[in-house]
Amino acid sequence: MNSDRKMDKLRAILTNNPRDFDDKCDLFSKCGAEEYKELALFALRALCKNGKFNKCRTDAKGWAAHHITKAVFEEQGIFDPYGDKEFITKAAAVCPWYVLRYTE
């Protein structure tokens, strides 16, 4: 499958359920670093499309944000999220509370 179709398919999965970034991590862990970062940001944007998550939430979307950021900052070995200031800036712009708990 070519790269564009693969990314479209992965984005479609995340559009339907952003938490699948963690729940189906085997699909995303096969991506290169740039694709993985793009998809992580896509998942956060899909989750937060109605506004930033400036505080901890205990609803389903809050738990999804927890799982997405945990996958990025604790579980994947594809890139160093702590050393990638551009990624942190972009992710924190969408989902500040969940990203900054790792980076502050």
N, C-alpha and C positions, 0 to 999 in steps of 0.2 A: 504494500500500500504506500502511495507516495506521501511525503511529509505533510503537504497541505490537507489532504483528505484525512490523514491520521489526526492532525490537530483539530480539524472541523469535527470529527467524531468525538474527540475528547472534550471539546468545548460543549458539544450537545449534551454529553453526559452531565457536565457540571451545570449547565443551564437548568436541567431538570432537577438536580440534587447536588448543590455545591459540596455537601459533606462527603460525597463520593470521592473527593480528592484524597481523603483519608481512608474511607471505608473500602475503596477499590484501589488502594495505593499501588498495587502491582501493575496496574495499567499506566500509571503516571511515573513510576520509578524507572521505567524503560526509556524515558525521554532524556535528551541531553539537557545540560544546565539551563540554557536560555529558554528552551521549550518548557521545562519544569517551572521556571520562575514565571513565565508568561501565564501558564495554567494556574499557578498558585494565585497570582493576582486576579485572573479571570474568576476563579472560585470566590475570592473575597468580594470582588465587585458584584458578582451575581447574588451573593448572600446579602450584601449591604446596599442593594440598589435603591432602597427607600430611605437611606440616610446612614451616616457613620455610626459605628458602635463605639461611643465615647465612654461607656462604662460597662461593667460586667453585666451580662444578661443571663437569666436562668431559663429562658425559653428555648425552643428547638433551634432557633437561629443562633443564639448565644452558644449553645453546645456545639453547633456546627463550626462556628468561628474558633472555638477552643480546639476542636479536632484538626481543623485546617492549619492553624498556626503551630500546634504541637507537632504535626507531621513535618512542617517546614523547619522549625527550630530545634526539634529534638530527635527526629527519626530518620530523615533522609540523609544520604551520604553523597548527594549529587553536586552540591555547591555549598560554600560557607555563607550562610545567611548573615552571620554577624559581621563578616568582612565586606559585605556588599551593601554599602551605604545607599546606593541608588534604589536597590530592592526595598530596603527598610523604609526609605522615604516614601516610595510609592505605596507600599503595603500599609504603612501607618496613616497615610492620607485617607485610606478607605476604612480601615478598621483599627483606629488608634489604640483603644484600650487593650485589645488582644495582642497587638504587635509590640507595643511599648512595655508590656509586662515582661517581655523577653529582653528588651534592648536598653532599658533604663536602669 
